[in-house]
Amino acid sequence: VLTLRKLSGASGINAEYGKQWYQRRVRDLKAMAAAANYAWVNRSSMTFLCRQAFAKIFNSTPDDLDMHMIYDVSHNIAKVEQHMLDGKLKTLMMHRKGATRAFPPNHPLIPVDYQLTGQPVLIGGTMAHAATS
């Protein structure tokens, strides 16, 4: 694992390059945070509009139709997480392209609803293959 501290002091890399590299990463993280916020608002808006459409078609309310959010998770984002690496607990930036983190049953970081079963997951496919293959 190459940390920022190691990079800035690495052989052949001057302090100015290390500083520029770090500034680009900060910019990238800010852009990713903005994209994550946009995605969250998009999912929330789609959920709202779907609930309203069902309510209109069935002449009811989303609550009366028992239309509640079951699970909402970002599936393409880097997150700061702690993991055991070489026998030591390390803070790492993890990126799961098109996938989600999944905790096992009884993990302290998952909601009570999923404590017995473990966290639901999204299993990604590819644009080249049908979902049923």
DSSP file (Angstrom, degrees, kcal/mol; ACC not computed):
  #  RESIDUE AA STRUCTURE BP1 BP2  ACC     N-H-->O    O-->H-N    N-H-->O    O-->H-N    TCO  KAPPA ALPHA  PHI   PSI    X-CA   Y-CA   Z-CA
    1    1 A V              0   0    0      0, 0.0     2,-0.8     0, 0.0    91,-0.0   0.000 360.0 360.0 360.0 125.8    0.0    0.0    0.0
    2    2 A L        -     0   0    0      4,-0.1     2,-0.1     3,-0.0     3,-0.0  -0.852 360.0-163.6 -99.2 111.2    1.5    3.3   -1.1
    3    3 A T     >  -     0   0    0     -2,-0.8     4,-2.5     1,-0.1     5,-0.2  -0.466  32.6-110.5 -89.0 165.2    0.5    6.1    1.3
    4    4 A L  H  > S+     0   0    0      1,-0.2     4,-2.6     2,-0.2     5,-0.2   0.893 120.1  53.5 -60.7 -39.0    0.8    9.8    0.6
    5    5 A R  H  > S+     0   0    0      1,-0.2     4,-1.1     2,-0.2    -1,-0.2   0.917 110.4  46.3 -62.8 -43.2    3.6   10.1    3.1
    6    6 A K  H  4 S+     0   0    0      1,-0.2     4,-0.4     2,-0.2     3,-0.2   0.901 112.4  51.4 -65.8 -39.5    5.5    7.3    1.4
    7    7 A L  H >< S+     0   0    0     -4,-2.5     3,-1.4     1,-0.2    -2,-0.2   0.931 106.9  51.5 -64.5 -45.6    4.9    8.8   -2.1
    8    8 A S  H 3< S+     0   0    0     -4,-2.6    -1,-0.2     1,-0.3    10,-0.2   0.773 117.8  39.4 -66.5 -23.2    6.1   12.2   -1.1
    9    9 A G  T 3< S+     0   0    0     -4,-1.1    -1,-0.3    -3,-0.2    -2,-0.2   0.327  88.6 126.8-104.5   7.2    9.3   10.8    0.2
   10   10 A A  S X  S-     0   0    0     -3,-1.4     3,-1.8    -4,-0.4     8,-0.1  -0.303  72.3 -92.5 -68.8 148.8    9.8    8.1   -2.4
   11   11 A S  T 3  S+     0   0    0      1,-0.3    -1,-0.1     3,-0.0     3,-0.1  -0.351 110.1  15.3 -60.1 132.9   13.1    8.0   -4.3
   12   12 A G  T 3  S+     0   0    0      1,-0.2     2,-0.6    -3,-0.1    -1,-0.3   0.441 101.2 104.4  84.8  -0.9   13.1   10.1   -7.5
   13   13 A I    <   -     0   0    0     -3,-1.8    -1,-0.2    -6,-0.1     2,-0.1  -0.955  61.3-146.9-116.4 118.2   10.0   12.0   -6.6
   14   14 A N     >  -     0   0    0     -2,-0.6     4,-2.2     1,-0.1     5,-0.2  -0.323  26.8-106.2 -81.6 167.6   10.5   15.6   -5.5
   15   15 A A  H  > S+     0   0    0      1,-0.2     4,-2.3     2,-0.2     5,-0.2   0.845 118.2  55.5 -61.5 -36.2    8.4   17.4   -3.0
   16   16 A E  H  > S+     0   0    0      2,-0.2     4,-2.5     1,-0.2    -1,-0.2   0.914 108.2  47.7 -65.8 -42.5    6.7   19.5   -5.6
   17   17 A Y  H  > S+     0   0    0      2,-0.2     4,-2.8     1,-0.2    -2,-0.2   0.928 111.8  50.4 -62.9 -44.4    5.5   16.5   -7.6
   18   18 A G  H  X S+     0   0    0     -4,-2.2     4,-2.4     1,-0.2    -2,-0.2   0.895 110.8  49.6 -59.6 -40.8    4.2   14.9   -4.4
   19   19 A K  H  X S+     0   0    0     -4,-2.3     4,-2.4     2,-0.2    -1,-0.2   0.921 112.2  47.0 -64.7 -44.6    2.4   18.1   -3.6
   20   20 A Q  H  X S+     0   0    0     -4,-2.5     4,-2.1     2,-0.2    -2,-0.2   0.906 111.7  51.3 -64.1 -41.3    0.8   18.2   -7.0
   21   21 A W  H  X S+     0   0    0     -4,-2.8     4,-2.0     1,-0.2    -2,-0.2   0.932 111.3  47.9 -59.9 -46.4   -0.1   14.5   -6.9
   22   22 A Y  H  X S+     0   0    0     -4,-2.4     4,-2.3     1,-0.2    -2,-0.2   0.913 109.8  52.1 -62.5 -43.5   -1.8   15.1   -3.5
   23   23 A Q  H  X S+     0   0    0     -4,-2.4     4,-2.2     1,-0.2    -1,-0.2   0.873 108.7  51.0 -63.0 -37.3   -3.7   18.2   -4.8
   24   24 A R  H  X S+     0   0    0     -4,-2.1     4,-2.6     2,-0.2    -1,-0.2   0.902 109.6  50.3 -65.7 -40.3   -5.0   16.2   -7.7
   25   25 A R  H  X S+     0   0    0     -4,-2.0     4,-2.6     2,-0.2    -2,-0.2   0.904 109.7  50.3 -65.3 -40.5   -6.2   13.4   -5.4
   26   26 A V  H  X S+     0   0    0     -4,-2.3     4,-2.2     2,-0.2    -1,-0.2   0.930 111.7  48.4 -62.1 -44.4   -8.0   15.9   -3.2
   27   27 A R  H  X S+     0   0    0     -4,-2.2     4,-2.3     1,-0.2    -2,-0.2   0.917 111.5  50.3 -60.1 -43.7   -9.7   17.4   -6.3
   28   28 A D  H  X S+     0   0    0     -4,-2.6     4,-2.4     1,-0.2    -2,-0.2   0.899 109.8  50.2 -62.2 -41.2  -10.7   13.9   -7.4
   29   29 A L  H  X S+     0   0    0     -4,-2.6     4,-2.2     2,-0.2    -1,-0.2   0.881 110.2  50.1 -66.3 -37.8  -12.2   13.0   -4.0
   30   30 A K  H  X S+     0   0    0     -4,-2.2     4,-2.2     2,-0.2    -1,-0.2   0.907 111.0  49.3 -65.8 -40.9  -14.2   16.2   -4.0
   31   31 A A  H  X S+     0   0    0     -4,-2.3     4,-2.4     1,-0.2    -2,-0.2   0.904 110.7  50.4 -64.1 -40.5  -15.5   15.4   -7.5
   32   32 A M  H  X S+     0   0    0     -4,-2.4     4,-2.5     2,-0.2    -2,-0.2   0.894 108.7  52.0 -65.1 -38.7  -16.4   11.9   -6.4
   33   33 A A  H  X S+     0   0    0     -4,-2.2     4,-2.2     2,-0.2    -1,-0.2   0.908 110.0  49.0 -63.3 -41.0  -18.3   13.3   -3.4
   34   34 A A  H  X S+     0   0    0     -4,-2.2     4,-2.3     2,-0.2    -2,-0.2   0.916 111.9  48.9 -63.7 -42.4  -20.2   15.7   -5.7
   35   35 A A  H  X S+     0   0    0     -4,-2.4     4,-2.6     1,-0.2    -2,-0.2   0.888 109.8  52.0 -64.4 -38.9  -21.1   12.7   -8.0
   36   36 A A  H  X S+     0   0    0     -4,-2.5     4,-2.3     2,-0.2    -1,-0.2   0.904 109.7  49.0 -64.6 -41.1  -22.2   10.6   -5.0
   37   37 A N  H  X S+     0   0    0     -4,-2.2     4,-2.4     2,-0.2    -2,-0.2   0.916 111.2  50.0 -63.4 -42.7  -24.5   13.4   -3.8
   38   38 A Y  H  X S+     0   0    0     -4,-2.3     4,-2.4     1,-0.2    -2,-0.2   0.921 111.0  49.3 -61.0 -44.6  -25.9   13.7   -7.3
   39   39 A A  H  X S+     0   0    0     -4,-2.6     4,-2.7     2,-0.2     5,-0.2   0.898 110.0  51.3 -63.1 -40.6  -26.5   10.0   -7.5
   40   40 A W  H  X S+     0   0    0     -4,-2.3     4,-2.6     2,-0.2    -2,-0.2   0.935 111.7  46.4 -63.4 -45.6  -28.2   10.0   -4.1
   41   41 A V  H  X S+     0   0    0     -4,-2.4     4,-2.7     1,-0.2    -1,-0.2   0.896 112.1  52.4 -63.1 -39.1  -30.6   12.8   -5.1
   42   42 A N  H  X S+     0   0    0     -4,-2.4     4,-2.6     2,-0.2    -2,-0.2   0.936 111.1  45.5 -62.5 -47.1  -31.2   11.0   -8.4
   43   43 A R  H  X S+     0   0    0     -4,-2.7     4,-2.4     1,-0.2    -2,-0.2   0.909 114.1  49.6 -63.0 -41.1  -32.2    7.7   -6.6
   44   44 A S  H  X S+     0   0    0     -4,-2.6     4,-2.4    -5,-0.2    -2,-0.2   0.915 111.9  48.0 -63.7 -42.3  -34.3    9.6   -4.2
   45   45 A S  H  X S+     0   0    0     -4,-2.7     4,-2.7     2,-0.2    -2,-0.2   0.916 111.8  49.0 -65.2 -43.7  -36.1   11.5   -7.0
   46   46 A M  H  X S+     0   0    0     -4,-2.6     4,-2.5     2,-0.2     5,-0.2   0.902 111.4  50.4 -63.0 -40.1  -36.7    8.3   -9.0
   47   47 A T  H  X S+     0   0    0     -4,-2.4     4,-2.5    -5,-0.2    -2,-0.2   0.941 111.7  47.8 -62.3 -47.0  -38.1    6.6   -5.8
   48   48 A F  H  X S+     0   0    0     -4,-2.4     4,-2.4     1,-0.2    -2,-0.2   0.939 113.6  46.7 -58.3 -49.2  -40.4    9.5   -5.2
   49   49 A L  H  X S+     0   0    0     -4,-2.7     4,-2.4     1,-0.2    -1,-0.2   0.878 111.7  50.7 -65.5 -38.1  -41.7    9.6   -8.7
   50   50 A C  H  X S+     0   0    0     -4,-2.5     4,-2.4     2,-0.2     5,-0.2   0.926 110.8  49.3 -63.3 -44.1  -42.2    5.8   -8.9
   51   51 A R  H  X S+     0   0    0     -4,-2.5     4,-2.2     1,-0.2    -2,-0.2   0.910 112.0  48.6 -61.4 -41.8  -44.2    5.9   -5.6
   52   52 A Q  H  X S+     0   0    0     -4,-2.4     4,-2.3    -5,-0.2    -1,-0.2   0.898 109.9  51.7 -65.7 -39.8  -46.3    8.8   -7.0
   53   53 A A  H  X S+     0   0    0     -4,-2.4     4,-2.5     2,-0.2    -2,-0.2   0.928 111.4  46.4 -63.6 -45.2  -47.0    6.9  -10.3
   54   54 A F  H  X S+     0   0    0     -4,-2.4     4,-2.5     1,-0.2    -1,-0.2   0.906 111.5  52.3 -62.8 -41.1  -48.1    3.8   -8.5
   55   55 A A  H  <>S+     0   0    0     -4,-2.2     5,-2.4    -5,-0.2     4,-0.3   0.905 111.2  47.1 -61.7 -41.1  -50.3    5.9   -6.2
   56   56 A K  H ><5S+     0   0    0     -4,-2.3     3,-0.8     3,-0.2    -2,-0.2   0.932 113.2  47.4 -66.2 -46.5  -51.9    7.6   -9.2
   57   57 A I  H 3<5S+     0   0    0     -4,-2.5    -2,-0.2     1,-0.2    -1,-0.2   0.896 120.5  37.7 -62.8 -41.1  -52.5    4.3  -11.1
   58   58 A F  T 3<5S-     0   0    0     -4,-2.5    -1,-0.2    -5,-0.2    -2,-0.2   0.315 106.0-125.4 -96.4   8.8  -54.0    2.6   -8.0
   59   59 A N  T < 5S+     0   0    0     -3,-0.8     2,-0.2    -4,-0.3    -3,-0.2   0.921  77.4  94.5  49.1  53.3  -55.8    5.7   -6.8
   60   60 A S  S   <S-     0   0    0     -5,-2.4    -1,-0.2    -6,-0.1    -2,-0.1  -0.683  78.1 -87.7-147.6-163.8  -54.2    5.3   -3.4
   61   61 A T     >  -     0   0    0     -2,-0.2     4,-2.0    -3,-0.1     5,-0.2  -0.871  31.7-116.6-117.2 155.7  -51.2    6.6   -1.5
   62   62 A P  T  4>S+     0   0    0      0, 0.0     5,-2.9     0, 0.0     4,-0.1   0.894 118.0  51.0 -56.7 -38.9  -47.7    5.2   -1.4
   63   63 A D  T >45S+     0   0    0      1,-0.2     3,-1.5     3,-0.2     5,-0.1   0.919 108.8  49.6 -65.8 -42.7  -48.0    4.5    2.3
   64   64 A D  T 345S+     0   0    0      1,-0.3    -1,-0.2     2,-0.1    -9,-0.0   0.819 110.2  51.7 -65.4 -29.0  -51.4    2.7    1.8
   65   65 A L  T 3<5S-     0   0    0     -4,-2.0    -1,-0.3     2,-0.1    -2,-0.2   0.423 114.1-122.8 -84.1   1.9  -49.7    0.6   -1.0
   66   66 A D  T < 5 +     0   0    0     -3,-1.5     2,-1.1     1,-0.2    -3,-0.2   0.869  52.9 162.1  58.5  39.9  -46.9   -0.2    1.5
   67   67 A M      < +     0   0    0     -5,-2.9     2,-0.3    -6,-0.1    -1,-0.2  -0.757  10.8 154.6 -94.4  94.6  -44.3    1.3   -0.8
   68   68 A H        -     0   0    0     -2,-1.1     2,-0.3    -3,-0.1    -5,-0.0  -0.877  52.3 -95.9-120.2 152.0  -41.3    1.8    1.4
   69   69 A M        -     0   0    0     -2,-0.3     3,-0.1     1,-0.2    -2,-0.0  -0.500  37.0-176.4 -63.4 126.9  -37.6    2.0    0.6
   70   70 A I        -     0   0    0      1,-0.3     2,-0.3    -2,-0.3    -1,-0.2   0.858  64.6  -7.7 -92.2 -45.2  -36.2   -1.4    1.3
   71   71 A Y        -     0   0    0      2,-0.0     2,-0.4     0, 0.0    -1,-0.3  -0.963  54.5-175.0-158.3 134.1  -32.5   -0.8    0.6
   72   72 A D        +     0   0    0     -2,-0.3     2,-0.3    -3,-0.1   -32,-0.0  -0.984  19.1 156.4-134.8 122.4  -30.4    2.1   -0.7
   73   73 A V        -     0   0    0     -2,-0.4     2,-0.3    27,-0.0    -2,-0.0  -0.998  40.9-119.9-148.1 140.8  -26.7    1.7   -1.3
   74   74 A S        -     0   0    0     -2,-0.3     3,-0.2     1,-0.1   -38,-0.0  -0.640  24.5-172.7 -77.9 136.5  -24.1    3.4   -3.5
   75   75 A H  S    S+     0   0    0     -2,-0.3    24,-0.7     1,-0.2    23,-0.5   0.290  71.6  44.1-117.8   9.7  -22.5    0.9   -5.8
   76   76 A N  S    S+     0   0    0     22,-0.2     2,-0.3    21,-0.2    -1,-0.2  -0.432  84.7 104.0-152.1  70.8  -19.7    2.9   -7.4
   77   77 A I        -     0   0    0     19,-0.4    19,-0.9    22,-0.3     2,-0.4  -0.995  62.2-121.3-151.1 148.0  -17.9    4.9   -4.9
   78   78 A A  E     -A   95   0A   0     -2,-0.3     2,-0.4    17,-0.2    17,-0.3  -0.775  34.1-173.1 -91.0 139.5  -14.6    4.9   -3.0
   79   79 A K  E     -A   94   0A   0     15,-2.7    15,-3.1    -2,-0.4     2,-0.6  -0.970  29.8-114.4-133.7 148.3  -14.9    4.9    0.8
   80   80 A V  E     +A   93   0A   0     -2,-0.4     2,-0.3    13,-0.2    13,-0.2  -0.724  50.0 165.0 -79.7 123.3  -12.5    5.2    3.7
   81   81 A E  E     -A   92   0A   0     11,-3.0    11,-3.4    -2,-0.6     2,-0.5  -0.925  36.3-121.6-137.6 160.0  -12.6    1.8    5.5
   82   82 A Q  E     +A   91   0A   0     -2,-0.3     2,-0.3     9,-0.2     9,-0.2  -0.912  36.7 165.8-106.4 133.0  -10.5    0.0    8.0
   83   83 A H  E     -A   90   0A   0      7,-2.4     7,-3.3    -2,-0.5     2,-0.5  -0.973  41.4-105.8-141.5 152.8   -9.1   -3.5    7.1
   84   84 A M  E     +A   89   0A   0     -2,-0.3     2,-0.4     5,-0.2     5,-0.2  -0.705  42.5 174.5 -77.8 126.6   -6.6   -5.9    8.5
   85   85 A L  E >   -A   88   0A   0      3,-3.2     3,-1.5    -2,-0.5    -2,-0.0  -0.975  68.4 -12.3-139.0 120.9   -3.5   -5.8    6.2
   86   86 A D  T 3  S-     0   0    0     -2,-0.4     3,-0.1     1,-0.3    -1,-0.1   0.876 130.1 -54.5  54.7  39.2   -0.3   -7.6    7.0
   87   87 A G  T 3  S+     0   0    0      1,-0.2     2,-0.4     0, 0.0    -1,-0.3   0.536 120.3 102.5  77.2   6.5   -1.7   -8.3   10.5
   88   88 A K  E <  S-A   85   0A   0     -3,-1.5    -3,-3.2    -5,-0.0     2,-0.6  -0.950  77.0-115.5-124.9 143.4   -2.3   -4.6   11.2
   89   89 A L  E     -A   84   0A   0     -2,-0.4     2,-0.3    -5,-0.2    -5,-0.2  -0.663  43.3-175.4 -75.3 120.5   -5.5   -2.5   11.2
   90   90 A K  E     -A   83   0A   0     -7,-3.3    -7,-2.4    -2,-0.6     2,-0.6  -0.905  28.6-130.4-121.7 146.6   -5.1    0.0    8.4
   91   91 A T  E     +A   82   0A   0     -2,-0.3     2,-0.3    -9,-0.2    -9,-0.2  -0.873  41.7 173.4 -92.8 120.3   -7.3    2.9    7.1
   92   92 A L  E     -A   81   0A   0    -11,-3.4   -11,-3.0    -2,-0.6     2,-0.7  -0.873  38.7-121.3-129.2 156.9   -7.6    2.4    3.4
   93   93 A M  E     -A   80   0A   0     -2,-0.3     2,-0.4   -13,-0.2   -13,-0.2  -0.904  36.7-165.4 -96.5 115.3   -9.5    4.0    0.5
   94   94 A M  E     -A   79   0A   0    -15,-3.1   -15,-2.7    -2,-0.7     2,-0.5  -0.877  10.6-171.2-109.1 132.7  -11.6    1.2   -1.0
   95   95 A H  E     -A   78   0A   0     -2,-0.4     2,-0.7   -17,-0.3   -17,-0.2  -0.978   4.9-173.4-124.1 119.9  -13.2    1.4   -4.5
   96   96 A R    >   -     0   0    0    -19,-0.9     3,-1.9    -2,-0.5     2,-0.4  -0.853  22.1-143.8-111.0  93.7  -15.6   -1.3   -5.5
   97   97 A K  T 3  S-     0   0    0     -2,-0.7   -21,-0.2     1,-0.3     3,-0.1  -0.412  81.1 -14.0 -63.3 112.0  -16.4   -0.5   -9.1
   98   98 A G  T 3  S+     0   0    0    -23,-0.5    -1,-0.3    -2,-0.4     2,-0.3   0.673 122.7  91.3  71.3  17.5  -20.1   -1.5   -9.7
   99   99 A A    <   -     0   0    0     -3,-1.9     2,-0.3   -24,-0.7   -22,-0.3  -0.851  64.0-131.9-136.4 171.7  -20.3   -3.5   -6.4
  100  100 A T        -     0   0    0     22,-0.6     2,-0.2    -2,-0.3   -25,-0.1  -0.898  24.4-107.1-126.1 155.8  -21.2   -2.9   -2.8
  101  101 A R        -     0   0    0     -2,-0.3     2,-0.4    -5,-0.1    21,-0.1  -0.575  35.4-159.9 -74.7 143.3  -19.6   -3.7    0.5
  102  102 A A        -     0   0    0     -2,-0.2    19,-0.1    19,-0.1     8,-0.0  -0.977   3.7-155.6-133.4 121.9  -21.4   -6.5    2.3
  103  103 A F        -     0   0    0     -2,-0.4    16,-2.7    17,-0.2     3,-0.1  -0.683  21.4-119.7 -92.4 147.8  -21.2   -7.2    6.0
  104  104 A P    >   -     0   0    0      0, 0.0     3,-1.4     0, 0.0    14,-0.3  -0.241  49.3 -64.9 -76.1 171.1  -21.9  -10.6    7.5
  105  105 A P  T 3  S+     0   0    0      0, 0.0    11,-0.2     0, 0.0    10,-0.2  -0.221 120.8  18.7 -54.1 147.0  -24.6  -11.3   10.0
  106  106 A N  T 3  S+     0   0    0      9,-2.3     9,-0.1     1,-0.2    10,-0.1   0.594  82.7 151.7  67.4  15.2  -24.2   -9.6   13.4
  107  107 A H    X   -     0   0    0     -3,-1.4     3,-1.4     8,-0.1    -1,-0.2  -0.586  49.1-132.2 -75.2 137.5  -21.7   -7.1   12.2
  108  108 A P  T 3  S+     0   0    0      0, 0.0    -1,-0.1     0, 0.0    -2,-0.0   0.682  99.3  59.5 -66.2 -17.2  -21.9   -3.9   14.3
  109  109 A L  T 3  S+     0   0    0      2,-0.1    -6,-0.0     0, 0.0    -2,-0.0   0.428  88.4  85.0 -94.4   2.4  -22.0   -1.5   11.2
  110  110 A I  S <  S-     0   0    0     -3,-1.4     5,-0.1    -6,-0.1    -8,-0.0  -0.757  86.7 -95.3-104.7 154.5  -25.2   -2.9    9.6
  111  111 A P    >   -     0   0    0      0, 0.0     3,-1.7     0, 0.0     4,-0.4  -0.165  35.1-109.4 -62.0 156.7  -28.8   -1.9   10.4
  112  112 A V  G >  S+     0   0    0      1,-0.3     3,-1.5     2,-0.2     4,-0.4   0.849 115.2  65.6 -54.5 -38.6  -30.8   -3.9   12.9
  113  113 A D  G 3  S+     0   0    0      1,-0.3    -1,-0.3     2,-0.1     4,-0.2   0.756 109.2  38.2 -58.6 -24.7  -33.0   -5.3   10.1
  114  114 A Y  G <> S+     0   0    0     -3,-1.7     4,-2.8     1,-0.1    -1,-0.3   0.308  84.1 102.7-110.6   8.0  -30.1   -7.1    8.6
  115  115 A Q  T <4 S+     0   0    0     -3,-1.5    -9,-2.3    -4,-0.4    -1,-0.1   0.867  86.8  41.8 -61.0 -37.3  -28.3   -8.3   11.7
  116  116 A L  T  4 S+     0   0    0     -4,-0.4    -1,-0.2   -11,-0.2    -2,-0.1   0.826 127.2  28.9 -81.0 -31.2  -29.6  -11.9   11.4
  117  117 A T  T  4 S-     0   0    0      1,-0.2    -2,-0.2    -4,-0.2    -1,-0.1   0.701 105.3-118.8-102.3 -22.4  -29.1  -12.3    7.7
  118  118 A G     <  -     0   0    0     -4,-2.8    -1,-0.2   -14,-0.3    -2,-0.1  -0.294  49.5 -44.7  95.5 168.7  -26.2  -10.1    6.8
  119  119 A Q        -     0   0    0    -16,-2.7    -9,-0.0    -2,-0.1    -4,-0.0  -0.492  58.4-117.3 -77.1 135.9  -26.2   -7.1    4.5
  120  120 A P        -     0   0    0      0, 0.0     2,-0.3     0, 0.0   -17,-0.2  -0.309  34.4-153.4 -63.6 156.4  -27.9   -7.4    1.1
  121  121 A V        -     0   0    0    -19,-0.1     2,-0.5     2,-0.0   -19,-0.1  -0.923  15.9-129.5-131.9 157.3  -25.6   -7.0   -1.9
  122  122 A L        -     0   0    0     -2,-0.3     2,-0.7   -21,-0.1   -22,-0.6  -0.934  20.4-154.4-101.0 127.8  -25.8   -5.9   -5.5
  123  123 A I        -     0   0    0     -2,-0.5   -24,-0.1   -24,-0.1   -25,-0.0  -0.903  18.1-144.5-105.7 109.9  -24.3   -8.5   -7.9
  124  124 A G        -     0   0    0     -2,-0.7     2,-0.2   -26,-0.2   -25,-0.1  -0.278  16.4-170.9 -74.7 156.0  -23.2   -6.6  -11.0
  125  125 A G        -     0   0    0    -27,-0.0     2,-0.3     4,-0.0    -1,-0.1  -0.351  26.2 -98.1-119.0-155.8  -23.3   -7.9  -14.5
  126  126 A T    >   -     0   0    0      3,-0.3     3,-0.9    -2,-0.2     0, 0.0  -0.918  18.8-122.0-129.3 159.3  -21.9   -6.6  -17.7
  127  127 A M  T 3  S+     0   0    0     -2,-0.3    -1,-0.1     1,-0.2     3,-0.0   0.683 112.0  59.8 -69.7 -16.8  -23.4   -4.6  -20.5
  128  128 A A  T 3  S+     0   0    0      2,-0.1     2,-0.4     1,-0.0    -1,-0.2   0.597 101.4  57.7 -88.9 -11.7  -22.3   -7.4  -22.8
  129  129 A H  S <  S-     0   0    0     -3,-0.9    -3,-0.3     2,-0.0     2,-0.1  -0.936  83.7-114.2-125.7 142.9  -24.3  -10.2  -21.1
  130  130 A A    >   -     0   0    0     -2,-0.4     3,-1.3     1,-0.1    -4,-0.1  -0.380  29.0-120.4 -67.2 150.4  -28.0  -10.6  -20.4
  131  131 A A  T 3  S+     0   0    0      1,-0.3    -1,-0.1     2,-0.1    -2,-0.0   0.729 111.0  54.4 -66.6 -20.7  -28.9  -10.7  -16.7
  132  132 A T  T 3         0   0    0      1,-0.2    -1,-0.3     0, 0.0    -2,-0.0   0.507 360.0 360.0 -93.0  -3.4  -30.3  -14.2  -17.1
  133  133 A S    <         0   0    0     -3,-1.3    -1,-0.2     0, 0.0    -2,-0.1   0.505 360.0 360.0 -84.1 360.0  -27.3  -15.8  -18.6
